[in-house]
Amino acid sequence: MIRLPLATLTSACVASLLVVATAANAQTAPAPAPTTAAPATAAADATRLHAADQTFIADGTKAVATQRDAARIATARSSDRDVKAFAERIAADNAKISDALRAASPRGVDVPKNDPDTAVLASINNLRGAEFDKAYIEQVALAGQQKALSAFQAEIAAGRDEQLKAVAKKSLPIIQEHYAMAQALAKRKHLSVAAQ
């Protein structure tokens, strides 16, 4: 028979008990929950956004993106100096408005970066010269600016998100100026100032 000192025997028993206890605890401990708090919070933020604010994000970004992209087409396709100057101003201003909309949107709310009205862009994309200028002024400069005005005015009137309303209030005078410029351009080109 082997004789072990009492301290060694006690240490061996304690060590084996620790191994058994650790193994048992590992089997019964629940698996850590996956970290999905960020998407759940993002979804919660999006669902908490008032309908008027959601509509503004969709309609406002579409109107601004359409104006911006159509203006870029106009700078390349128009042969008219006034139309090109108008388009350059629209492209620069609307890029800033688009950035401001994305920055003001609540965290977790998806704001399209580039979501223009493709039907509007397609209607002017293959035109050239005077035919392009007429279509651009009527369909984009006048009708498009009216859509943008409506979207931004609706947010100011009915929106609930203070940051989005602030962007709408700050951008509205710029859009109103664009519309006045579009009306003046239409008059100079002997076109109807009423949107088509």
Steps between C-alpha positions, in 0.01 A plus 500: 500500500621845409485758769447861390517794730161637601567838330570333164189287527286804586646702212425219254139475622445876477652512150278218377192664652586825321535318168163329547330823609642693203386232255151495651474878490610510135223258407222694675606859422284656229669597178567872474231681306608629160565872495212623287423808705611741227269369225211467743558858613525617140173329416339648810624848403359460149162386626486787748549753221174680426336428164545861384873476569526167317316649203731801502808280498368304204348787298757763595801287412338387172419859396847627592679206335292538183575872480871440563537218245293678235713811549812293436345374176409858407855626543611238248208506253374856488630743244348798681721707729209598731383140538854384579547775761166410662590130500841560657341696783235231556759220504719680757215604730318167487815305583522705822130451576535125445795484741307701758201262473721197562675668792172604665326166468465309827750225562395173345270660244597407146535807280557420135821657376399503137136427428395723210179465304633289215197574279577871508867441424415260217263754345783750450800273470501455121398852404737767369505873431180704511286188540700406811482854640121515466448159664749577777340834584144366496543154654791555737548867575131586543317175583791355695547812710127496580536141629797601712310802636204280593718246680688759704189704582319184617787416735495849649123478551460142623841354581586407856874441488663829596822440305314414180274803543807719549649375172167558325478855638860578406463349150159643411625851410761343268235287329268802471785693339558210260132505404506877441813454287325223304199725437726782380689259276175371352383856427831586331463190279134583424365194679201474729594549864230255607650159570412225254 
